[in-house]
Amino acid sequence: MNAPSITPTVLSTDSVTAEIRPIVDGLERLKNPRLADQRVFLNEEKSANFAKLALGAKLERALGRRMTGQDAVMRPRKSSVVEVTSEKEKM
Protein backbone atom coordinates (compact mmCIF):
# COMPACT_ATOMS: atom_id res chain seq x y z
CA MET A 1 0.00 0.00 0.00
CA ASN A 2 1.34 3.43 -0.91
CA ALA A 3 1.71 6.16 1.69
CA PRO A 4 -0.27 9.36 1.02
CA SER A 5 1.65 12.04 -0.82
CA ILE A 6 2.46 15.25 1.01
CA THR A 7 3.31 17.19 -2.14
CA PRO A 8 0.82 19.90 -3.07
CA THR A 9 -1.70 19.01 -5.75
CA VAL A 10 -1.14 22.28 -7.61
CA LEU A 11 2.45 22.71 -8.67
CA SER A 12 3.86 26.22 -8.91
CA THR A 13 5.09 26.59 -12.45
CA ASP A 14 6.55 29.52 -14.28
CA SER A 15 3.47 29.92 -16.49
CA VAL A 16 1.18 30.31 -13.46
CA THR A 17 3.53 32.86 -11.92
CA ALA A 18 3.75 34.68 -15.24
CA GLU A 19 -0.07 34.95 -15.38
CA ILE A 20 -0.45 36.17 -11.81
CA ARG A 21 2.38 38.71 -11.89
CA PRO A 22 0.58 41.33 -14.09
CA ILE A 23 -2.48 41.11 -11.86
CA VAL A 24 -0.39 41.74 -8.75
CA ASP A 25 1.40 44.63 -10.46
CA GLY A 26 -1.93 46.18 -11.46
CA LEU A 27 -3.26 45.94 -7.91
CA GLU A 28 -0.10 47.58 -6.56
CA ARG A 29 -0.57 50.51 -8.94
CA LEU A 30 -4.11 51.00 -7.62
CA LYS A 31 -2.82 51.62 -4.12
CA ASN A 32 -2.39 55.35 -3.73
CA PRO A 33 -1.43 56.48 -0.19
CA ARG A 34 -2.57 60.06 -0.81
CA LEU A 35 -6.05 58.88 -1.73
CA ALA A 36 -6.14 56.44 1.18
CA ASP A 37 -5.56 59.36 3.56
CA GLN A 38 -8.61 61.15 2.15
CA ARG A 39 -11.02 58.30 2.81
CA VAL A 40 -13.99 59.09 5.04
CA PHE A 41 -15.27 56.59 7.57
CA LEU A 42 -18.92 57.21 8.38
CA ASN A 43 -20.55 56.49 11.70
CA GLU A 44 -23.59 54.24 11.86
CA GLU A 45 -26.13 57.09 11.76
CA LYS A 46 -24.67 58.61 8.60
CA SER A 47 -24.41 55.18 6.97
CA ALA A 48 -28.09 54.59 7.71
CA ASN A 49 -28.99 58.00 6.24
CA PHE A 50 -27.05 57.27 3.07
CA ALA A 51 -28.73 53.88 2.78
CA LYS A 52 -32.17 55.54 3.06
CA LEU A 53 -31.23 58.14 0.45
CA ALA A 54 -30.00 55.43 -1.91
CA LEU A 55 -33.23 53.47 -1.47
CA GLY A 56 -35.26 56.60 -2.17
CA ALA A 57 -33.26 57.26 -5.34
CA LYS A 58 -33.81 53.69 -6.54
CA LEU A 59 -37.54 54.03 -5.89
CA GLU A 60 -37.70 57.32 -7.80
CA ARG A 61 -35.91 55.77 -10.79
CA ALA A 62 -38.24 52.77 -10.75
CA LEU A 63 -41.34 54.96 -10.58
CA GLY A 64 -39.98 57.11 -13.40
CA ARG A 65 -39.66 54.05 -15.63
CA ARG A 66 -43.14 52.78 -14.79
CA MET A 67 -45.48 52.91 -17.74
CA THR A 68 -48.49 54.54 -16.12
CA GLY A 69 -50.33 54.89 -19.42
CA GLN A 70 -50.52 51.11 -19.67
CA ASP A 71 -52.35 50.35 -16.44
CA ALA A 72 -55.10 47.77 -16.76
CA VAL A 73 -58.65 49.03 -17.18
CA MET A 74 -61.51 46.84 -16.05
CA ARG A 75 -64.26 46.71 -18.70
CA PRO A 76 -67.47 44.68 -18.67
CA ARG A 77 -67.15 41.32 -20.39
CA LYS A 78 -69.13 40.45 -23.45
CA SER A 79 -71.72 37.74 -23.10
CA SER A 80 -69.93 35.19 -25.30
CA VAL A 81 -70.80 32.34 -22.95
CA VAL A 82 -74.53 32.96 -23.35
CA GLU A 83 -74.27 32.85 -27.16
CA VAL A 84 -72.55 29.45 -27.09
CA THR A 85 -75.25 27.91 -24.90
CA SER A 86 -78.03 29.31 -27.09
CA GLU A 87 -76.43 27.77 -30.20
CA LYS A 88 -76.38 24.36 -28.52
CA GLU A 89 -80.06 24.69 -27.59
CA LYS A 90 -80.99 25.36 -31.26
CA MET A 91 -79.59 21.99 -32.30
N, C-alpha and C positions, 0 to 999 in steps of 0.2 A: 504494500500500500504506500502511496506517495504522500509525503508530508505536504501540508498546505504551503503555498508560495507566499512569501512576505513582500515580494516585489509589487510595486504599484501597478494597477491595471492599465493606467494611461501613462505611456512613456513620454517624457519631455523630449521632443525632437526640435531640430532647428526650424522646421517649417511652422510649427505651432508658435514658437517664440517669435518668429518673423511676422506672423499674423497679429499677434497680440501687441507687439511693440508700437506700431502706429496708433493703436487705440490708447495705450498708456500715454504716449506723447501728446495726443490730442487732449486728453483729460488734464494733463499737467498745464497745458497752455490755457485752459479754461480757468484755472485758479489764478485769481488776481487779488493780491492782499489789500490793495487800495479799495476795491469794491467790497471786499469782505468786511472792512472796517465800517462801511456805510450801511450795513444791514441793520434793519430795525426789528426788534423782537417785541411783539405786541403782548399785552397782558390778556387775560382771559376775557375781560369785558369788551375790549376793543376787537378781539377775534370774533366774539359772538356778534358784535355790531356789523362787522364786515361780512360775516356769513349771512346775516339777515338782509343786508343790502344786495348781496350777490343773488340770493333767492328771489328778492323783489325784481331785480333786473331780468332774471330768467323768466319770471312770470310775465313781465311786460313784453318781452320778446315773443313769448308763446301766444299771448293774447293778440299781439300785432299781426301774427301770421294766421290767426284763426279766420276762416272764411265765413264771416257772419251772414253774408248774402245767400249762403247755401244751407241755412238751417232748415230742418224738416218742417213742413206745414201739414197739419192734419186736415184732410178733406173727407167728406162723406163718401163711402164706398158705393159703387154702382151695384145694382141688384142683379148681378150675373148669375147668382145661385138660383134665384127664383125662375129665371128664364130656362135654365137647364131642367129643372123639375117639371115645368109646364110642357116642355117638348116631350118628355118621357110620358106624360099623362096623355098626350095626343095620340100616341102609338097604341 
